[in-house]
């Protein structure tokens, strides 16, 4: 049986997401942000975050891959699903689950800037700053995290554990679909 060390509880996550929603509301006051969720990991974060943004807003989704089935970013970003709507002349906020090397977000911001948004900002739930390879500006950060493989609250390992209501570190990455034991 694998064990998961809880990094942030469901309550801690919701408190921080509420704070981020308030920060975003202030930053976009008088405007209508267009939030772009980077699938799949950020979908739960986005779902909670938009409930705390007290402004009219629109959303769209983009799916990219830089991990494949491993635990480290390959550095090669592949667009799997592009945006459905134009972002030209819009106030765009990219919503991402985690930034580590920065390569994926660097690639995405270049693509987005070429599409001529009025404004482009980035919001990430988790910042794994110790792994950064490229310098990229992140406007809204949920939590700084250690250089560990994080699961839960939308983040997965081989498609598993996205449904956990907390963020945790899996002790044994050689797991299948067996049950797990939470530790603190």
N, C-alpha and C positions, 0 to 999 in steps of 0.2 A: 504494500500500500504506500502510495506517495503522500507526502505531507506538503502543505502550503503554509508558508509564513505570511501572515497578514501584514501588509505594509500600510494600507489605509483602509479603515472601516467604511461601511456604507454611510454612516453618519458623517464621518470626516469628509468623504467625497461630496456628499450633498451640500454640506456647509460651504465648501470651497467652490463648487459649481454655482451656488447662489451668489457668492461674492463676485465670481467672474461675470455672471449675468448682469450684476449691478455695475461693474466696471465698464462693460461693453455698452450698456444703456447710456452711461454718462459720455462715453467716447463718441457715440453716434447720435447724440441728442439732436433732434431736428432733421435727421436723415433716415433713410430706410435701408438698412444693411441687407446685403445679399449673402447669406451664409452658404459656403460650399463645404459639404461634409466629405471627407476622404474616407471612402468605404474600405473595409468593413469595420475596422476597429473603432472609428469615431462615432458610429451611429448611435450608440447608447448615450455617449457624452452629449452629442448634439440634441438628442431627444430631451434630455434633462435641461441642458443649457438654454434652449429657446423658451422654456417655461419661465425663466428668470430674466429674460430680456424684455423690458417694458417699452417696446417700440413696434411699429409695423415692420415686418421683415419678410423676406422670401428665402427659400432654400433650394439648393440643387445638390447633386451628388456626382462625385468622380471616383472611379476605382483605379488604383495603381498598385503595382507590386514591385517590391525591391527585396523581398525576403525569400520567395519561393517557399520551400518547406523547411527551411533552416531556422536558426536562432540568431543569425547575424545578417545584417543588411548586405546584399551583394553589391550595392553601389550602382546597379543597373536598374533604371526606373522604366517600367513598362506601363503604358496607359491601357487599361482593360475596358473602362467605360468613361467616355468623355462627358462633358456637361451637356445638358439638354437646352440650356438657354444661353444667350449671348451675355457676356459680362461687360461689354463696352459701355463706358460712361456710368458705371455702377460702383457703389461703395461695397467692395468685396471683402469678406472675412473668411479666410480658409480655416476650417475647423479640423484639427488633426488629433489623433490619439496620443502620439509620442514623437518626439524628435530626439534622435541620437546622433548619428554622424552629420546630419543636416543635408545630406546629398539629395534625398527625396524632396524635401521642401525647397531646396535651392533650385532643383529642376522644375518643380511645379510653379514657383514664383516667376521664373523666366517665361514659362508658357503663358501664365496669366498676364504678366506685364505686356507681352506681345499682343494681347487681346484688348488692350487699352481700357482698363478699368479707370474710373475717376480716382479711386483710392484702393489700396490693397494692404490688408493687415492679416496677421496670423495669430490664431489662438490654439494652443496645445494643452492637453490635459497634463501630460508628463514631459519633463525635460531631463534627459540623461546627458547632462552637460559634459561629463567626463569623456564621452565618446565622440565629441564634436570634431569633425575634420574640416568643415567649412564654416565660415562666419556668416550667420544668417540672423536677421532681426526677427524676434518673436515678440509680439505686442502684448499678449495675454498668456500667462503660464499658470497652470493649476498647481502642480507640485514638482519639485526637483527630486529626482530619484537616483539611487545608486546604480552602478553598472551591473545590473542583474537582469535576468529575463523575467519581465513582469507579465502577469496574466490577470484576467478578471475584468469586469466592467467594460466589456467590449474587446479587450485584448486577448489574443489566443495563443495557443501552441498547437500547431497542426490542426486548427479548426476547433479545438476543444477549449473549454473554460471561459468563453465569452460571457456566459450567463451568470457568472459569479457576481454577487452584488458588491464585492470588495475588490481591492487591488492586492495582489499577493505575489510572492516569489515561490515558484515550484522547486522543491528540493531536488527532485529527480526528474530530469527531462526525458528519460527513456521510458515514458509511460504511454499506455494506450487509453482505453476508456474506462479504466477501473475507478473505483471510488477513491476518495481522498480524505485525509484527516487534516483539519485546520489546527495550526499551532499559533502561538503568539510570541 
